[in-house]
Amino acid sequence: MHDLILRAWRQKNVVYYVVLIPLSWLFAMLRIFRRAAYHIGFLPSYRLPVPVVIVGNINMGGSGKTPVVMWLIDQLTQAGYHPGVISRGYGAKNGQPVAVQQDSPVTTVGDEPLLIARRSHCPVWVGVDRVAAAKALLKAHPDCDVIISDDGLQHYRLQRDVEIAVVDEQTTAEQRLLPAGPLREPMRRLQTVDAVIHHGQQVMADAFHMQLHSQTFYNLANPSLVAENADFQNKTVVAIAGIGKPE
């Protein structure tokens, strides 16, 4: 199914116009009704006792949110805050909120929350219900004075104080809603967030620019063995990537 949809996106074939486009119209209407329901209070939303910063995107797939979350943790910590992070935990198999420990199984908490916990050493909790995850984090860490949500821009059940959208070339290239395109919300949603960060080649003049650069490499079998970029110069290497858009 995934390959069929991608092929329809590229070829703009019969499946694209007959099936995907009508479904995207239906998705758009459901999105409008859902957001309006939260706006008028028909669906309940919750405000936490501390500020909430959402780092999310409007498209499916990775756009660079996790590095932004880790950078934001560093900046807040240096400014004297005690941030905590909540996440759904992509790939995680958990119902109730779970605290991410240094040795937590990836299958339980997800790979990105585990990376954040190991790199930032701040409390990280995961759960399908982000409100419940945030409440559990605050109960376990009463000194936490700001919550960062890794993803969750469309999780309107959780009220937020700051919204940061991370976009990339996919966001600006295919501007149709699911399933006719990769967008979970239309491009005009970016006009309502507090900041837009463009990852990769910058094509949005009013966005902050971000580019990831490799720096230190760790041996997976023995993380105490490290190498720098210069160590690979004039050598033939084989690269294996387990992340979206490895190029």
C-alpha positions as CSV (number, residue, x, y, z in Angstrom):
1,M,0.0,0.0,0.0
2,H,2.8,2.4,0.9
3,D,4.6,1.8,-2.4
4,L,1.3,2.2,-4.3
5,I,0.6,5.6,-2.7
6,L,4.2,6.8,-3.4
7,R,3.9,5.7,-7.0
8,A,0.6,7.6,-7.3
9,W,2.2,10.7,-5.9
10,R,5.0,10.6,-8.5
11,Q,3.0,9.5,-11.5
12,K,-0.2,11.4,-10.8
13,N,-2.0,8.4,-12.2
14,V,-5.7,7.2,-12.1
15,V,-5.3,6.1,-8.4
16,Y,-4.1,9.6,-7.5
17,Y,-7.1,11.4,-9.0
18,V,-9.9,8.9,-8.5
19,V,-9.0,7.6,-5.0
20,L,-6.4,9.7,-3.2
21,I,-7.7,13.2,-4.1
22,P,-11.2,12.5,-2.8
23,L,-9.9,10.9,0.3
24,S,-7.7,14.0,0.9
25,W,-10.9,16.2,0.7
26,L,-12.5,14.0,3.3
27,F,-9.4,14.2,5.5
28,A,-9.4,18.0,5.2
29,M,-13.1,18.2,6.3
30,L,-12.4,15.8,9.3
31,R,-9.4,18.0,10.3
32,I,-11.5,21.2,10.2
33,F,-14.3,19.6,12.3
34,R,-11.8,18.1,14.8
35,R,-9.9,21.4,15.3
36,A,-13.1,23.4,15.6
37,A,-14.4,20.9,18.2
38,Y,-11.3,21.6,20.4
39,H,-11.6,25.4,19.7
40,I,-15.2,25.7,20.9
41,G,-14.7,23.2,23.8
42,F,-16.8,20.4,22.5
43,L,-13.7,18.2,22.8
44,P,-11.9,18.9,26.1
45,S,-8.3,20.1,26.1
46,Y,-6.0,20.4,29.1
47,R,-3.6,23.1,30.3
48,L,-0.6,22.0,32.4
49,P,0.6,24.0,35.4
50,V,3.9,24.7,33.5
51,P,4.5,26.1,30.0
52,V,4.3,23.7,27.1
53,V,6.5,24.0,24.0
54,I,5.4,21.9,21.0
55,V,8.1,20.9,18.5
56,G,6.3,19.3,15.6
57,N,5.7,19.3,11.8
58,I,2.8,19.4,9.4
59,N,3.9,16.4,7.3
60,M,4.3,12.7,7.8
61,G,7.8,11.4,8.4
62,G,10.9,12.9,9.9
63,S,11.8,16.5,9.4
64,G,14.4,17.0,12.1
65,K,12.3,17.5,15.2
66,T,14.4,15.4,17.6
67,P,17.6,17.4,17.0
68,V,15.6,20.6,17.6
69,V,14.3,19.2,20.8
70,M,17.7,18.3,22.1
71,W,19.0,21.8,21.1
72,L,16.1,23.4,22.9
73,I,16.8,21.3,26.0
74,D,20.4,22.6,26.1
75,Q,19.3,26.2,25.6
76,L,16.6,26.0,28.4
77,T,19.0,24.3,30.8
78,Q,21.7,26.9,30.2
79,A,19.0,29.6,31.0
80,G,18.3,28.0,34.3
81,Y,15.2,26.0,33.5
82,H,14.5,22.3,34.3
83,P,12.8,20.9,31.1
84,G,11.1,17.6,30.7
85,V,10.2,15.9,27.5
86,I,7.1,14.0,26.5
87,S,6.7,11.9,23.3
88,R,4.3,9.4,21.9
89,G,7.3,7.1,21.4
90,Y,7.3,6.1,17.7
91,G,7.4,2.3,17.5
92,A,6.9,2.0,21.2
93,K,4.5,-0.6,22.6
94,N,3.0,1.1,25.7
95,G,-0.4,2.1,26.8
96,Q,0.2,3.8,30.2
97,P,2.9,6.6,30.5
98,V,6.4,5.2,30.8
99,A,9.5,6.9,32.1
100,V,12.5,6.5,29.7
101,Q,15.5,5.2,31.5
102,Q,19.1,5.0,30.1
103,D,18.7,1.3,29.6
104,S,15.0,1.2,28.5
105,P,14.2,-1.2,25.7
106,V,13.7,0.5,22.4
107,T,10.6,-1.7,21.8
108,T,9.1,-0.2,25.0
109,V,9.8,3.5,24.7
110,G,10.9,4.1,21.1
111,D,14.3,5.0,19.6
112,E,14.0,8.8,19.6
113,P,12.8,9.2,23.2
114,L,15.7,6.9,24.3
115,L,18.2,9.0,22.3
116,I,16.8,12.2,23.9
117,A,17.1,10.7,27.4
118,R,20.6,9.5,26.9
119,R,21.8,12.7,25.4
120,S,20.0,15.3,27.5
121,H,19.8,13.5,30.9
122,C,16.5,15.3,31.5
123,P,13.3,13.4,32.4
124,V,11.6,11.9,29.3
125,W,8.2,10.2,29.4
126,V,6.3,8.5,26.6
127,G,2.7,7.5,26.1
128,V,0.0,7.6,23.5
129,D,-1.9,10.1,25.7
130,R,0.5,13.0,25.9
131,V,-1.5,14.7,28.6
132,A,-1.2,11.7,30.9
133,A,2.5,11.4,30.1
134,A,3.0,15.1,31.0
135,K,1.1,14.7,34.3
136,A,3.1,11.6,35.2
137,L,6.4,13.4,34.4
138,L,5.4,16.4,36.6
139,K,4.4,14.1,39.4
140,A,7.7,12.3,39.3
141,H,9.7,15.4,38.8
142,P,8.1,18.4,40.6
143,D,11.1,20.6,39.8
144,C,10.3,20.4,36.1
145,D,9.2,23.9,35.1
146,V,8.7,23.5,31.3
147,I,7.5,20.7,29.1
148,I,8.7,20.1,25.6
149,S,6.6,17.8,23.4
150,D,8.5,15.9,20.8
151,D,5.9,16.0,18.0
152,G,2.2,16.6,18.8
153,L,1.5,19.7,16.8
154,Q,-1.9,18.1,15.9
155,H,-2.5,16.8,19.5
156,Y,-4.9,19.6,20.4
157,R,-6.0,17.9,23.5
158,L,-2.8,19.3,25.1
159,Q,-2.9,23.1,25.3
160,R,0.4,24.8,24.4
161,D,2.2,28.1,24.9
162,V,4.7,27.9,22.1
163,E,4.5,26.1,18.8
164,I,7.6,25.4,16.7
165,A,7.2,23.7,13.3
166,V,10.1,22.0,11.6
167,V,9.8,21.6,7.9
168,D,12.0,20.3,5.0
169,E,11.9,20.0,1.3
170,Q,9.2,17.4,1.4
171,T,6.9,19.8,3.2
172,T,7.2,22.5,0.5
173,A,7.3,20.1,-2.5
174,E,4.1,18.1,-2.0
175,Q,1.5,20.4,-0.7
176,R,-1.5,18.1,-0.6
177,L,-3.1,16.6,2.4
178,L,-3.0,12.9,3.2
179,P,-3.3,10.6,1.4
180,A,-2.8,12.6,-1.8
181,G,0.3,14.1,-0.2
182,P,2.4,14.0,2.9
183,L,0.7,16.9,4.8
184,R,-1.2,16.4,8.0
185,E,-2.2,20.0,7.9
186,P,-2.2,22.6,5.1
187,M,0.7,24.9,4.5
188,R,-1.2,27.9,5.9
189,R,-1.0,26.2,9.3
190,L,2.6,27.5,9.4
191,Q,1.3,31.0,9.6
192,T,-0.2,30.3,13.0
193,V,2.9,28.8,14.8
194,D,5.4,30.9,16.7
195,A,8.5,29.8,14.7
196,V,9.2,27.8,11.6
197,I,12.6,26.0,11.3
198,H,13.6,24.9,7.8
199,H,15.8,21.8,7.8
200,G,18.1,21.5,4.7
201,Q,18.2,23.8,1.8
202,Q,16.3,26.9,2.8
203,V,13.4,27.8,0.5
204,M,11.3,29.8,3.0
205,A,12.5,33.3,3.6
206,D,10.7,33.8,6.9
207,A,11.9,30.6,8.5
208,F,15.0,29.9,10.6
209,H,17.5,27.7,8.9
210,M,18.9,24.5,10.3
211,Q,21.5,22.1,8.9
212,L,22.7,18.9,10.6
213,H,26.4,18.1,10.4
214,S,28.1,14.9,11.5
215,Q,30.7,15.4,14.2
216,T,31.4,12.4,16.4
217,F,30.9,8.7,15.5
218,Y,30.4,6.0,18.2
219,N,31.1,2.3,17.9
220,L,27.8,0.5,18.4
221,A,29.4,-2.5,20.0
222,N,31.7,-0.3,22.3
223,P,30.4,3.3,22.6
224,S,33.6,4.3,24.3
225,L,35.3,4.0,20.9
226,V,34.8,7.3,19.1
227,A,36.0,8.8,15.8
228,E,35.8,12.2,14.3
229,N,35.1,13.3,10.7
230,A,38.8,13.7,10.0
231,D,39.4,10.0,10.9
232,F,37.6,8.9,7.7
233,Q,39.4,11.1,5.3
234,N,41.1,9.3,2.4
235,K,39.5,6.0,3.5
236,T,36.8,3.8,1.9
237,V,33.8,3.3,4.2
238,V,30.4,1.6,4.0
239,A,27.6,3.6,5.5
240,I,24.4,2.0,6.8
241,A,21.6,4.4,7.7
242,G,18.5,3.6,9.9
243,I,16.8,7.0,9.6
244,G,14.7,8.8,7.1
245,K,16.5,10.8,4.3
246,P,20.0,9.6,5.2
247,E,21.6,11.7,2.5
